[in-house]
C-alpha cells in the first residue's frame, strides 16, 4: 500500500470564518518540508487541547476522494474546492477507511507514523460548513478520516510517498471500528475485539469496555452539537 501525499497542511488558531469561535481547523497547504514531531507538525496548532491534538492525534489524514461525495450530499461549497476543509494535515487519494487499519505503520519522508484512531467529528464542523448537522452527517457516513501517532520524528513534505511498512491488526480497518462504534453498537463479539486492541488509545477501548459492562451506548449529542 503506497500513495503520494498530494498536500501537507497546517494552521494556526484563529476564528472560524463568520464566527467568533476559535479553532485550528482552518489549514493551509505548505510546499516546503516540515518537521514532524511527537505532538504534530511544526507551525500547526489546535485551540482545544483537551479534545484535539496530543500524542494519539498528532496528525490528521482525510481522503480527498470523499470531497466529491460531500458535494453530492450537502451541495458544492467554496470550502470543498480544495483540501483542508476538514482540518486535515494530510490529503491523499487512494487510501480510505475501508483499506486502512488501526496500527498500520507508514513511512512518510523521514518520519514513521502509526494509525491510532478514527476521527470523532465535533460541532465545529457545523460552523466550518454552515451546516448545523455536519458533524452528525460525518459520523453517520463513516467518512471520518483518521489520526496518527508519531513513532519516529523527521522531515516530511508534500509530494513524498506515504508507504505502508507494517500492519499490526489488518482485520481491524477503520471502517470496522466505525461500524462497531456507531452502527452495530452492542455487538458483544466486536466490542470484545475492540477492547482487546492494545494499540488503540485507552479512551477508545474504554467505550467498548463500558458497553460490555452496561449494554448502553454513550450520548454523543454534546460533541456533535456543542450543546
C-alpha positions in Angstrom: 0.0 0.0 0.0 1.6 3.2 -1.2 0.2 6.6 -2.2 1.5 10.1 -2.8 0.8 12.9 -0.3 -0.9 15.5 -2.5 -0.9 18.2 0.1 0.5 18.8 3.5 -1.5 21.3 5.5 -1.1 23.2 8.8 -2.9 26.1 10.5 -2.8 28.5 13.4 -5.5 29.1 16.0 -8.0 31.6 14.5 -11.7 32.4 14.4 -13.7 30.1 12.2 -14.7 32.4 9.3 -18.1 34.0 10.0 -17.9 33.1 13.7 -16.2 34.1 16.9 -15.3 30.6 17.9 -11.5 30.0 17.7 -10.2 26.8 16.3 -7.2 25.2 14.4 -9.5 23.7 11.8 -8.5 26.1 9.1 -5.5 24.6 7.4 -3.3 25.9 4.5 -1.1 23.9 2.2 2.7 24.1 2.7 5.1 23.4 -0.1 8.3 23.4 1.9 9.3 20.5 4.1 8.2 20.4 7.7 9.5 18.7 10.8 7.0 16.2 12.3 7.4 15.8 16.0 5.7 13.6 18.5 2.9 16.2 19.0 2.5 17.1 15.4 3.9 19.3 12.6 5.8 22.4 13.4 3.7 25.5 13.0 0.5 23.5 13.3 -1.8 24.3 16.3 -5.1 23.4 18.0 -7.3 25.6 20.1 -8.9 22.9 22.3 -6.0 20.8 23.6 -8.4 18.7 25.7 -10.2 17.2 22.7 -7.7 17.9 19.8 -4.1 17.2 19.3 -1.9 15.2 21.6 0.3 12.2 21.0 -2.5 9.9 19.8 -3.9 12.6 17.5 -0.7 14.2 16.2 -1.6 14.1 12.5 -5.0 14.2 10.9 -5.5 12.4 7.5 -8.6 12.9 5.3 -9.1 11.2 2.0 -9.7 13.7 -0.8 -11.9 11.3 -2.7 -14.6 11.9 0.0 -14.9 15.6 -1.2 -16.9 14.5 -4.3 -19.3 12.6 -2.0 -19.8 15.6 0.2 -20.5 17.8 -2.7 -23.3 15.4 -3.6 -24.6 15.3 -0.1 -24.6 18.9 1.0 -24.0 20.7 -2.3 -20.9 22.3 -3.7 -19.3 24.8 -1.3 -16.2 27.0 -1.5 -14.7 25.2 1.5 -14.9 21.9 -0.5 -13.0 23.4 -3.5 -9.6 22.3 -2.1 -8.1 20.1 0.6 -8.2 21.4 4.2 -12.0 21.6 4.7 -12.0 19.0 7.5 -8.9 20.4 9.2 -6.7 17.6 7.8 -2.9 17.7 7.8 -2.5 15.1 5.1 -4.5 14.9 1.9 -4.3 11.9 -0.4 -6.2 9.9 -3.0 -6.1 6.1 -2.7 -6.4 5.4 1.0 -9.8 5.3 2.7 -11.3 4.0 5.9 -12.1 0.8 4.1 -8.4 -0.1 3.4 -6.6 1.5 6.3 -6.5 -0.4 9.7 -5.7 0.5 13.3 -2.0 0.1 13.9 -0.9 0.5 10.2 2.5 2.0 10.1 3.5 4.3 7.3 6.9 5.8 6.3 6.4 9.4 5.4 9.6 11.2 4.5 11.9 10.7 7.4 9.1 10.1 9.8 7.3 6.8 10.9 3.7 7.2 11.8 1.0 4.8 13.1 -2.7 4.9 12.6 -4.1 5.4 16.2 -7.8 6.1 15.9 -10.6 7.3 13.7 -11.7 10.9 13.8 -14.7 11.7 16.1 -16.3 14.7 14.4 -17.3 17.7 16.6 -19.7 20.6 16.4 -17.1 23.0 15.0 -17.6 21.2 11.6 -21.1 22.6 11.7 -19.7 26.1 11.8 -17.0 25.4 9.3 -19.5 24.2 6.7 -22.5 26.3 7.7 -24.5 23.1 8.0 -26.0 22.5 11.5 -25.9 18.7 11.1 -22.5 18.4 9.5 -20.8 16.7 12.4 -23.6 14.2 12.7 -23.5 13.5 9.0 -19.8 12.9 9.1 -20.2 10.4 11.9 -23.1 8.7 10.2 -21.4 8.5 6.8 -18.2 6.8 8.1 -16.2 9.3 6.0 -14.4 10.5 9.2 -10.7 10.4 8.4 -8.2 9.3 11.0 -5.3 10.2 13.2 -1.7 9.1 13.5 0.7 8.9 16.4 4.4 9.6 15.6 6.8 6.8 16.3 9.9 8.4 14.7 10.2 12.1 14.2 11.5 13.5 10.9 11.1 15.9 8.0 8.2 15.5 5.6 6.9 17.3 2.6 4.1 17.2 0.0 4.8 15.0 -3.0 6.5 12.3 -0.9 5.0 8.9 -0.7 3.1 7.5 2.2 4.3 3.9 2.3 2.8 1.1 4.4 5.6 -0.8 6.1 3.8 -2.8 8.8 0.3 -4.0 9.7 -0.4 -4.9 13.3 -4.1 -5.6 13.1 -5.1 -5.7 9.4 -8.6 -7.1 10.2 -9.5 -4.0 12.2 -10.0 -1.5 9.5 -11.2 2.0 10.4 -14.5 1.1 8.7 -14.9 -1.9 11.1 -14.1 0.3 14.1 -16.6 2.9 12.9 -19.3 0.3 12.4 -18.7 -1.1 15.9 -18.9 2.4 17.5 -21.8 3.8 15.6 -23.8 1.1 13.7 -23.7 -2.3 15.3 -23.3 -0.7 18.7 -24.0 -3.5 21.1 -22.3 -6.4 19.3 -20.6 -8.2 22.1 -18.1 -10.0 19.9 -17.0 -6.9 18.1 -16.8 -4.9 21.3 -14.6 -7.5 22.9 -12.3 -7.4 19.9 -12.2 -3.6 20.0 -11.4 -3.7 23.8 -8.5 -6.1 23.1 -6.7 -3.7 20.7 -3.8 -2.7 22.8 -2.6 -0.1 20.3 -6.0 1.6 20.4 -6.0 4.6 22.8 -7.3 3.9 26.3 -10.3 6.2 25.8 -11.5 4.3 22.7 -11.0 0.9 24.4 -13.0 2.3 27.3 -16.0 2.8 25.1 -16.1 -0.9 24.3 -15.4 -2.0 27.9 -18.2 0.2 29.3 -20.7 -1.0 26.7 -19.8 -4.6 27.5 -20.5 -3.9 31.2 -23.6 -1.8 30.9 -25.0 -2.6 27.4 -25.7 1.1 27.0 -24.4 3.5 24.3 -22.8 6.9 25.0 -24.6 10.1 24.4 -22.7 11.9 21.6 -25.0 14.9 21.4 -22.7 17.4 23.2 -19.8 16.6 20.9 -22.0 16.8 17.8 -24.0 19.9 18.6 -21.9 21.8 21.2 -24.9 21.9 23.5 
